[in-house]
């Protein structure tokens, strides 16, 4: 009797490859939704950064061409806050429950701020959710 193990391995690899090629995943492998709390922060008061991770499933009827599906993934995010003086401040984030990451920073200056995920640099695609802009008041 002939050993079928190599044939079965090849057949399994072909099935997996076909499933991956035919799967309806959008271009990017990961998309984010970021938010800050409070929504209208004040200088010298802590701001919480919330990042939610999603897998982009292709959906041509949506604005960015995909529908986000919650995805818990362990990922080494490099998050930065950029202040009105263009100084870059690192924000450490930790994975919380589900697809949520949390971080915290304290803006020292009033003005326009950006929180960005540097893993998406240098272009920070619009539909990736890797950048959020907000104003800090005194």
Secondary structure as a PSIPRED ss2 file (coil, helix, strand):
# PSIPRED VFORMAT (PSIPRED V4.0)

   1 X C   1.000  0.000  0.000
   2 X C   1.000  0.000  0.000
   3 X C   1.000  0.000  0.000
   4 X C   1.000  0.000  0.000
   5 X H   0.000  1.000  0.000
   6 X H   0.000  1.000  0.000
   7 X H   0.000  1.000  0.000
   8 X H   0.000  1.000  0.000
   9 X H   0.000  1.000  0.000
  10 X H   0.000  1.000  0.000
  11 X H   0.000  1.000  0.000
  12 X H   0.000  1.000  0.000
  13 X H   0.000  1.000  0.000
  14 X H   0.000  1.000  0.000
  15 X H   0.000  1.000  0.000
  16 X H   0.000  1.000  0.000
  17 X H   0.000  1.000  0.000
  18 X H   0.000  1.000  0.000
  19 X H   0.000  1.000  0.000
  20 X H   0.000  1.000  0.000
  21 X H   0.000  1.000  0.000
  22 X H   0.000  1.000  0.000
  23 X C   1.000  0.000  0.000
  24 X C   1.000  0.000  0.000
  25 X E   0.000  0.000  1.000
  26 X C   1.000  0.000  0.000
  27 X C   1.000  0.000  0.000
  28 X C   1.000  0.000  0.000
  29 X C   1.000  0.000  0.000
  30 X C   1.000  0.000  0.000
  31 X E   0.000  0.000  1.000
  32 X E   0.000  0.000  1.000
  33 X E   0.000  0.000  1.000
  34 X E   0.000  0.000  1.000
  35 X E   0.000  0.000  1.000
  36 X E   0.000  0.000  1.000
  37 X E   0.000  0.000  1.000
  38 X C   1.000  0.000  0.000
  39 X C   1.000  0.000  0.000
  40 X C   1.000  0.000  0.000
  41 X C   1.000  0.000  0.000
  42 X E   0.000  0.000  1.000
  43 X C   1.000  0.000  0.000
  44 X C   1.000  0.000  0.000
  45 X C   1.000  0.000  0.000
  46 X E   0.000  0.000  1.000
  47 X E   0.000  0.000  1.000
  48 X E   0.000  0.000  1.000
  49 X E   0.000  0.000  1.000
  50 X E   0.000  0.000  1.000
  51 X E   0.000  0.000  1.000
  52 X E   0.000  0.000  1.000
  53 X E   0.000  0.000  1.000
  54 X E   0.000  0.000  1.000
  55 X E   0.000  0.000  1.000
  56 X E   0.000  0.000  1.000
  57 X E   0.000  0.000  1.000
  58 X E   0.000  0.000  1.000
  59 X C   1.000  0.000  0.000
  60 X C   1.000  0.000  0.000
  61 X C   1.000  0.000  0.000
  62 X C   1.000  0.000  0.000
  63 X C   1.000  0.000  0.000
  64 X C   1.000  0.000  0.000
  65 X C   1.000  0.000  0.000
  66 X E   0.000  0.000  1.000
  67 X E   0.000  0.000  1.000
  68 X E   0.000  0.000  1.000
  69 X E   0.000  0.000  1.000
  70 X E   0.000  0.000  1.000
  71 X C   1.000  0.000  0.000
  72 X C   1.000  0.000  0.000
  73 X C   1.000  0.000  0.000
  74 X C   1.000  0.000  0.000
  75 X C   1.000  0.000  0.000
  76 X C   1.000  0.000  0.000
  77 X C   1.000  0.000  0.000
  78 X C   1.000  0.000  0.000
  79 X E   0.000  0.000  1.000
  80 X E   0.000  0.000  1.000
  81 X E   0.000  0.000  1.000
  82 X E   0.000  0.000  1.000
  83 X C   1.000  0.000  0.000
  84 X C   1.000  0.000  0.000
  85 X C   1.000  0.000  0.000
  86 X C   1.000  0.000  0.000
  87 X C   1.000  0.000  0.000
  88 X E   0.000  0.000  1.000
  89 X E   0.000  0.000  1.000
  90 X E   0.000  0.000  1.000
  91 X E   0.000  0.000  1.000
  92 X C   1.000  0.000  0.000
  93 X E   0.000  0.000  1.000
  94 X E   0.000  0.000  1.000
  95 X E   0.000  0.000  1.000
  96 X C   1.000  0.000  0.000
  97 X C   1.000  0.000  0.000
  98 X C   1.000  0.000  0.000
  99 X C   1.000  0.000  0.000
 100 X E   0.000  0.000  1.000
 101 X E   0.000  0.000  1.000
 102 X E   0.000  0.000  1.000
 103 X E   0.000  0.000  1.000
 104 X E   0.000  0.000  1.000
 105 X E   0.000  0.000  1.000
 106 X E   0.000  0.000  1.000
 107 X C   1.000  0.000  0.000
 108 X C   1.000  0.000  0.000
 109 X C   1.000  0.000  0.000
 110 X C   1.000  0.000  0.000
 111 X E   0.000  0.000  1.000
 112 X E   0.000  0.000  1.000
 113 X E   0.000  0.000  1.000
 114 X E   0.000  0.000  1.000
 115 X E   0.000  0.000  1.000
 116 X E   0.000  0.000  1.000
 117 X E   0.000  0.000  1.000
 118 X H   0.000  1.000  0.000
 119 X H   0.000  1.000  0.000
 120 X H   0.000  1.000  0.000
 121 X C   1.000  0.000  0.000
 122 X C   1.000  0.000  0.000
 123 X C   1.000  0.000  0.000
 124 X C   1.000  0.000  0.000
 125 X C   1.000  0.000  0.000
 126 X H   0.000  1.000  0.000
 127 X H   0.000  1.000  0.000
 128 X H   0.000  1.000  0.000
 129 X C   1.000  0.000  0.000
 130 X C   1.000  0.000  0.000
 131 X E   0.000  0.000  1.000
 132 X E   0.000  0.000  1.000
 133 X E   0.000  0.000  1.000
 134 X E   0.000  0.000  1.000
 135 X E   0.000  0.000  1.000
 136 X E   0.000  0.000  1.000
 137 X E   0.000  0.000  1.000
 138 X C   1.000  0.000  0.000
